[in-house]
Amino acid sequence: MALSEVLETRHWKSLGLLLMGWGLILRLSSIFKFLYLSLFI
């Protein structure tokens, strides 16, 4: 395996983790927003 291939796969792995984390944060924030609205309505 060439070094560039290793770097590329590592880049895609970190990108995937970043997207997963971002999706999780968005989901959590939407859940909290829903709870917040349901508490105050």
CHARMM-style PDB file with segment names, atoms N, HN, CA, C and O in Angstrom:
ATOM      1  N   MET     1       0.844  -1.213   0.000  1.00  0.00      PROA
ATOM      2  CA  MET     1       0.000   0.000   0.000  1.00  0.00      PROA
ATOM      3  C   MET     1       0.874   1.256   0.000  1.00  0.00      PROA
ATOM      4  O   MET     1       1.800   1.385   0.801  1.00  0.00      PROA
ATOM      5  N   ALA     2       0.574   2.142  -0.878  1.00  0.00      PROA
ATOM      6  HN  ALA     2      -0.178   2.038  -1.528  1.00  0.00      PROA
ATOM      7  CA  ALA     2       1.357   3.379  -0.967  1.00  0.00      PROA
ATOM      8  C   ALA     2       0.977   4.338   0.163  1.00  0.00      PROA
ATOM      9  O   ALA     2      -0.107   4.248   0.739  1.00  0.00      PROA
ATOM     10  N   LEU     3       1.881   5.243   0.459  1.00  0.00      PROA
ATOM     11  HN  LEU     3       2.761   5.316  -0.009  1.00  0.00      PROA
ATOM     12  CA  LEU     3       1.657   6.208   1.545  1.00  0.00      PROA
ATOM     13  C   LEU     3       0.458   7.100   1.240  1.00  0.00      PROA
ATOM     14  O   LEU     3      -0.331   7.423   2.127  1.00  0.00      PROA
ATOM     15  N   SER     4       0.332   7.494  -0.030  1.00  0.00      PROA
ATOM     16  HN  SER     4       0.974   7.231  -0.751  1.00  0.00      PROA
ATOM     17  CA  SER     4      -0.791   8.367  -0.406  1.00  0.00      PROA
ATOM     18  C   SER     4      -2.129   7.667  -0.197  1.00  0.00      PROA
ATOM     19  O   SER     4      -3.112   8.293   0.199  1.00  0.00      PROA
ATOM     20  N   GLU     5      -2.158   6.356  -0.469  1.00  0.00      PROA
ATOM     21  HN  GLU     5      -1.359   5.847  -0.791  1.00  0.00      PROA
ATOM     22  CA  GLU     5      -3.392   5.581  -0.254  1.00  0.00      PROA
ATOM     23  C   GLU     5      -3.748   5.533   1.217  1.00  0.00      PROA
ATOM     24  O   GLU     5      -4.911   5.688   1.589  1.00  0.00      PROA
ATOM     25  N   VAL     6      -2.735   5.315   2.061  1.00  0.00      PROA
ATOM     26  HN  VAL     6      -1.790   5.189   1.759  1.00  0.00      PROA
ATOM     27  CA  VAL     6      -2.955   5.266   3.506  1.00  0.00      PROA
ATOM     28  C   VAL     6      -3.489   6.599   3.998  1.00  0.00      PROA
ATOM     29  O   VAL     6      -4.441   6.640   4.776  1.00  0.00      PROA
ATOM     30  N   LEU     7      -2.883   7.686   3.549  1.00  0.00      PROA
ATOM     31  HN  LEU     7      -2.110   7.653   2.916  1.00  0.00      PROA
ATOM     32  CA  LEU     7      -3.322   9.021   3.952  1.00  0.00      PROA
ATOM     33  C   LEU     7      -4.742   9.284   3.475  1.00  0.00      PROA
ATOM     34  O   LEU     7      -5.542   9.895   4.183  1.00  0.00      PROA
ATOM     35  N   GLU     8      -5.048   8.818   2.264  1.00  0.00      PROA
ATOM     36  HN  GLU     8      -4.398   8.322   1.688  1.00  0.00      PROA
ATOM     37  CA  GLU     8      -6.379   9.029   1.699  1.00  0.00      PROA
ATOM     38  C   GLU     8      -7.439   8.295   2.513  1.00  0.00      PROA
ATOM     39  O   GLU     8      -8.485   8.863   2.829  1.00  0.00      PROA
ATOM     40  N   THR     9      -7.172   7.027   2.854  1.00  0.00      PROA
ATOM     41  HN  THR     9      -6.322   6.566   2.598  1.00  0.00      PROA
ATOM     42  CA  THR     9      -8.143   6.252   3.632  1.00  0.00      PROA
ATOM     43  C   THR     9      -8.307   6.849   5.021  1.00  0.00      PROA
ATOM     44  O   THR     9      -9.413   6.889   5.561  1.00  0.00      PROA
ATOM     45  N   ARG    10      -7.197   7.314   5.598  1.00  0.00      PROA
ATOM     46  HN  ARG    10      -6.299   7.281   5.159  1.00  0.00      PROA
ATOM     47  CA  ARG    10      -7.279   7.930   6.922  1.00  0.00      PROA
ATOM     48  C   ARG    10      -8.116   9.202   6.849  1.00  0.00      PROA
ATOM     49  O   ARG    10      -8.907   9.495   7.745  1.00  0.00      PROA
ATOM     50  N   HSD    11      -7.923   9.955   5.757  1.00  0.00      PROA
ATOM     51  HN  HSD    11      -7.280   9.717   5.030  1.00  0.00      PROA
ATOM     52  CA  HSD    11      -8.687  11.189   5.554  1.00  0.00      PROA
ATOM     53  C   HSD    11     -10.176  10.884   5.460  1.00  0.00      PROA
ATOM     54  O   HSD    11     -10.995  11.570   6.072  1.00  0.00      PROA
ATOM     55  N   TRP    12     -10.524   9.855   4.694  1.00  0.00      PROA
ATOM     56  HN  TRP    12      -9.859   9.297   4.197  1.00  0.00      PROA
ATOM     57  CA  TRP    12     -11.939   9.505   4.538  1.00  0.00      PROA
ATOM     58  C   TRP    12     -12.540   8.984   5.840  1.00  0.00      PROA
ATOM     59  O   TRP    12     -13.705   9.238   6.146  1.00  0.00      PROA
ATOM     60  N   LYS    13     -11.716   8.239   6.613  1.00  0.00      PROA
ATOM     61  HN  LYS    13     -10.769   8.033   6.364  1.00  0.00      PROA
ATOM     62  CA  LYS    13     -12.194   7.741   7.910  1.00  0.00      PROA
ATOM     63  C   LYS    13     -12.500   8.900   8.851  1.00  0.00      PROA
ATOM     64  O   LYS    13     -13.545   8.930   9.502  1.00  0.00      PROA
ATOM     65  N   SER    14     -11.573   9.852   8.914  1.00  0.00      PROA
ATOM     66  HN  SER    14     -10.725   9.827   8.386  1.00  0.00      PROA
ATOM     67  CA  SER    14     -11.782  10.997   9.812  1.00  0.00      PROA
ATOM     68  C   SER    14     -12.962  11.834   9.327  1.00  0.00      PROA
ATOM     69  O   SER    14     -13.708  12.384  10.136  1.00  0.00      PROA
ATOM     70  N   LEU    15     -13.131  11.931   8.004  1.00  0.00      PROA
ATOM     71  HN  LEU    15     -12.525  11.484   7.347  1.00  0.00      PROA
ATOM     72  CA  LEU    15     -14.251  12.677   7.438  1.00  0.00      PROA
ATOM     73  C   LEU    15     -15.571  12.002   7.805  1.00  0.00      PROA
ATOM     74  O   LEU    15     -16.549  12.669   8.142  1.00  0.00      PROA
ATOM     75  N   GLY    16     -15.587  10.667   7.734  1.00  0.00      PROA
ATOM     76  HN  GLY    16     -14.793  10.125   7.459  1.00  0.00      PROA
ATOM     77  CA  GLY    16     -16.777   9.913   8.108  1.00  0.00      PROA
ATOM     78  C   GLY    16     -17.120  10.093   9.582  1.00  0.00      PROA
ATOM     79  O   GLY    16     -18.283  10.259   9.947  1.00  0.00      PROA
ATOM     80  N   LEU    17     -16.083  10.057  10.427  1.00  0.00      PROA
ATOM     81  HN  LEU    17     -15.137   9.922  10.131  1.00  0.00      PROA
ATOM     82  CA  LEU    17     -16.297  10.256  11.865  1.00  0.00      PROA
ATOM     83  C   LEU    17     -16.832  11.652  12.136  1.00  0.00      PROA
ATOM     84  O   LEU    17     -17.709  11.840  12.979  1.00  0.00      PROA
ATOM     85  N   LEU    18     -16.294  12.630  11.413  1.00  0.00      PROA
ATOM     86  HN  LEU    18     -15.581  12.477  10.729  1.00  0.00      PROA
ATOM     87  CA  LEU    18     -16.728  14.011  11.582  1.00  0.00      PROA
ATOM     88  C   LEU    18     -18.201  14.156  11.198  1.00  0.00      PROA
ATOM     89  O   LEU    18     -18.971  14.810  11.901  1.00  0.00      PROA
ATOM     90  N   LEU    19     -18.587  13.539  10.076  1.00  0.00      PROA
ATOM     91  HN  LEU    19     -17.961  13.007   9.505  1.00  0.00      PROA
ATOM     92  CA  LEU    19     -19.981  13.594   9.636  1.00  0.00      PROA
ATOM     93  C   LEU    19     -20.905  12.889  10.623  1.00  0.00      PROA
ATOM     94  O   LEU    19     -22.006  13.364  10.902  1.00  0.00      PROA
ATOM     95  N   MET    20     -20.445  11.735  11.158  1.00  0.00      PROA
ATOM     96  HN  MET    20     -19.550  11.349  10.931  1.00  0.00      PROA
ATOM     97  CA  MET    20     -21.244  11.018  12.148  1.00  0.00      PROA
ATOM     98  C   MET    20     -21.434  11.859  13.401  1.00  0.00      PROA
ATOM     99  O   MET    20     -22.534  11.938  13.947  1.00  0.00      PROA
ATOM    100  N   GLY    21     -20.354  12.485  13.852  1.00  0.00      PROA
ATOM    101  HN  GLY    21     -19.460  12.420  13.409  1.00  0.00      PROA
ATOM    102  CA  GLY    21     -20.429  13.342  15.027  1.00  0.00      PROA
ATOM    103  C   GLY    21     -21.350  14.518  14.810  1.00  0.00      PROA
ATOM    104  O   GLY    21     -22.126  14.882  15.694  1.00  0.00      PROA
ATOM    105  N   TRP    22     -21.265  15.119  13.622  1.00  0.00      PROA
ATOM    106  HN  TRP    22     -20.635  14.823  12.904  1.00  0.00      PROA
ATOM    107  CA  TRP    22     -22.105  16.264  13.282  1.00  0.00      PROA
ATOM    108  C   TRP    22     -23.571  15.860  13.256  1.00  0.00      PROA
ATOM    109  O   TRP    22     -24.430  16.592  13.749  1.00  0.00      PROA
ATOM    110  N   GLY    23     -23.862  14.686  12.677  1.00  0.00      PROA
ATOM    111  HN  GLY    23     -23.164  14.092  12.277  1.00  0.00      PROA
ATOM    112  CA  GLY    23     -25.234  14.184  12.637  1.00  0.00      PROA
ATOM    113  C   GLY    23     -25.774  13.931  14.044  1.00  0.00      PROA
ATOM    114  O   GLY    23     -26.932  14.224  14.342  1.00  0.00      PROA
ATOM    115  N   LEU    24     -24.913  13.384  14.902  1.00  0.00      PROA
ATOM    116  HN  LEU    24     -23.972  13.146  14.660  1.00  0.00      PROA
ATOM    117  CA  LEU    24     -25.306  13.119  16.287  1.00  0.00      PROA
ATOM    118  C   LEU    24     -25.617  14.417  17.012  1.00  0.00      PROA
ATOM    119  O   LEU    24     -26.608  14.505  17.737  1.00  0.00      PROA
ATOM    120  N   ILE    25     -24.766  15.436  16.818  1.00  0.00      PROA
ATOM    121  HN  ILE    25     -23.961  15.364  16.229  1.00  0.00      PROA
ATOM    122  CA  ILE    25     -24.976  16.741  17.454  1.00  0.00      PROA
ATOM    123  C   ILE    25     -26.287  17.361  16.975  1.00  0.00      PROA
ATOM    124  O   ILE    25     -27.049  17.902  17.777  1.00  0.00      PROA
ATOM    125  N   LEU    26     -26.551  17.283  15.674  1.00  0.00      PROA
ATOM    126  HN  LEU    26     -25.932  16.843  15.023  1.00  0.00      PROA
ATOM    127  CA  LEU    26     -27.793  17.841  15.123  1.00  0.00      PROA
ATOM    128  C   LEU    26     -29.008  17.121  15.695  1.00  0.00      PROA
ATOM    129  O   LEU    26     -30.012  17.749  16.033  1.00  0.00      PROA
ATOM    130  N   ARG    27     -28.906  15.789  15.801  1.00  0.00      PROA
ATOM    131  HN  ARG    27     -28.091  15.279  15.527  1.00  0.00      PROA
ATOM    132  CA  ARG    27     -30.021  15.010  16.341  1.00  0.00      PROA
ATOM    133  C   ARG    27     -30.277  15.376  17.797  1.00  0.00      PROA
ATOM    134  O   ARG    27     -31.423  15.559  18.206  1.00  0.00      PROA
ATOM    135  N   LEU    28     -29.199  15.482  18.579  1.00  0.00      PROA
ATOM    136  HN  LEU    28     -28.268  15.333  18.247  1.00  0.00      PROA
ATOM    137  CA  LEU    28     -29.332  15.843  19.991  1.00  0.00      PROA
ATOM    138  C   LEU    28     -29.931  17.228  20.151  1.00  0.00      PROA
ATOM    139  O   LEU    28     -30.789  17.444  21.007  1.00  0.00      PROA
ATOM    140  N   SER    29     -29.477  18.173  19.322  1.00  0.00      PROA
ATOM    141  HN  SER    29     -28.780  17.998  18.627  1.00  0.00      PROA
ATOM    142  CA  SER    29     -29.989  19.543  19.438  1.00  0.00      PROA
ATOM    143  C   SER    29     -31.467  19.597  19.067  1.00  0.00      PROA
ATOM    144  O   SER    29     -32.231  20.349  19.673  1.00  0.00      PROA
ATOM    145  N   SER    30     -31.876  18.805  18.077  1.00  0.00      PROA
ATOM    146  HN  SER    30     -31.255  18.194  17.585  1.00  0.00      PROA
ATOM    147  CA  SER    30     -33.294  18.790  17.706  1.00  0.00      PROA
ATOM    148  C   SER    30     -34.134  18.165  18.816  1.00  0.00      PROA
ATOM    149  O   SER    30     -35.251  18.610  19.079  1.00  0.00      PROA
ATOM    150  N   ILE    31     -33.596  17.134  19.466  1.00  0.00      PROA
ATOM    151  HN  ILE    31     -32.689  16.772  19.253  1.00  0.00      PROA
ATOM    152  CA  ILE    31     -34.299  16.505  20.593  1.00  0.00      PROA
ATOM    153  C   ILE    31     -34.450  17.499  21.744  1.00  0.00      PROA
ATOM    154  O   ILE    31     -35.524  17.614  22.335  1.00  0.00      PROA
ATOM    155  N   PHE    32     -33.360  18.222  22.060  1.00  0.00      PROA
ATOM    156  HN  PHE    32     -32.488  18.128  21.579  1.00  0.00      PROA
ATOM    157  CA  PHE    32     -33.416  19.202  23.134  1.00  0.00      PROA
ATOM    158  C   PHE    32     -34.372  20.341  22.806  1.00  0.00      PROA
ATOM    159  O   PHE    32     -35.080  20.837  23.683  1.00  0.00      PROA
ATOM    160  N   LYS    33     -34.391  20.755  21.536  1.00  0.00      PROA
ATOM    161  HN  LYS    33     -33.816  20.352  20.824  1.00  0.00      PROA
ATOM    162  CA  LYS    33     -35.306  21.817  21.112  1.00  0.00      PROA
ATOM    163  C   LYS    33     -36.746  21.361  21.299  1.00  0.00      PROA
ATOM    164  O   LYS    33     -37.592  22.126  21.761  1.00  0.00      PROA
ATOM    165  N   PHE    34     -37.022  20.106  20.937  1.00  0.00      PROA
ATOM    166  HN  PHE    34     -36.334  19.484  20.561  1.00  0.00      PROA
ATOM    167  CA  PHE    34     -38.362  19.550  21.088  1.00  0.00      PROA
ATOM    168  C   PHE    34     -38.769  19.502  22.558  1.00  0.00      PROA
ATOM    169  O   PHE    34     -39.889  19.872  22.912  1.00  0.00      PROA
ATOM    170  N   LEU    35     -37.849  19.043  23.412  1.00  0.00      PROA
ATOM    171  HN  LEU    35     -36.939  18.743  23.124  1.00  0.00      PROA
ATOM    172  CA  LEU    35     -38.124  18.977  24.854  1.00  0.00      PROA
ATOM    173  C   LEU    35     -38.378  20.370  25.424  1.00  0.00      PROA
ATOM    174  O   LEU    35     -39.292  20.576  26.222  1.00  0.00      PROA
ATOM    175  N   TYR    36     -37.552  21.315  24.996  1.00  0.00      PROA
ATOM    176  HN  TYR    36     -36.810  21.148  24.347  1.00  0.00      PROA
ATOM    177  CA  TYR    36     -37.666  22.704  25.451  1.00  0.00      PROA
ATOM    178  C   TYR    36     -39.024  23.287  25.080  1.00  0.00      PROA
ATOM    179  O   TYR    36     -39.684  23.937  25.891  1.00  0.00      PROA
ATOM    180  N   LEU    37     -39.433  23.038  23.817  1.00  0.00      PROA
ATOM    181  HN  LEU    37     -38.897  22.511  23.158  1.00  0.00      PROA
ATOM    182  CA  LEU    37     -40.727  23.547  23.359  1.00  0.00      PROA
ATOM    183  C   LEU    37     -41.883  22.855  24.077  1.00  0.00      PROA
ATOM    184  O   LEU    37     -42.869  23.499  24.437  1.00  0.00      PROA
ATOM    185  N   SER    38     -41.761  21.546  24.285  1.00  0.00      PROA
ATOM    186  HN  SER    38     -40.960  21.023  23.993  1.00  0.00      PROA
ATOM    187  CA  SER    38     -42.850  20.818  24.945  1.00  0.00      PROA
ATOM    188  C   SER    38     -42.978  21.214  26.416  1.00  0.00      PROA
ATOM    189  O   SER    38     -44.064  21.131  26.989  1.00  0.00      PROA
ATOM    190  N   LEU    39     -41.878  21.641  27.022  1.00  0.00      PROA
ATOM    191  HN  LEU    39     -40.996  21.708  26.556  1.00  0.00      PROA
ATOM    192  CA  LEU    39     -41.933  22.078  28.414  1.00  0.00      PROA
ATOM    193  C   LEU    39     -42.623  23.432  28.556  1.00  0.00      PROA
ATOM    194  O   LEU    39     -43.349  23.675  29.520  1.00  0.00      PROA
ATOM    195  N   PHE    40     -42.387  24.303  27.586  1.00  0.00      PROA
ATOM    196  HN  PHE    40     -41.797  24.106  26.803  1.00  0.00      PROA
ATOM    197  CA  PHE    40     -42.874  25.679  27.724  1.00  0.00      PROA
ATOM    198  C   PHE    40     -44.175  25.968  26.993  1.00  0.00      PROA
ATOM    199  O   PHE    40     -44.645  27.105  26.976  1.00  0.00      PROA
ATOM    200  N   ILE    41     -44.764  24.922  26.380  1.00  0.00      PROA
ATOM    201  HN  ILE    41     -44.383  23.998  26.394  1.00  0.00      PROA
ATOM    202  CA  ILE    41     -46.060  25.152  25.713  1.00  0.00      PROA
ATOM    203  C   ILE    41     -47.165  24.583  26.592  1.00  0.00      PROA
ATOM    204  OT1 ILE    41     -48.340  24.661  26.234  1.00  0.00      PROA
TER     205      ILE     41
END
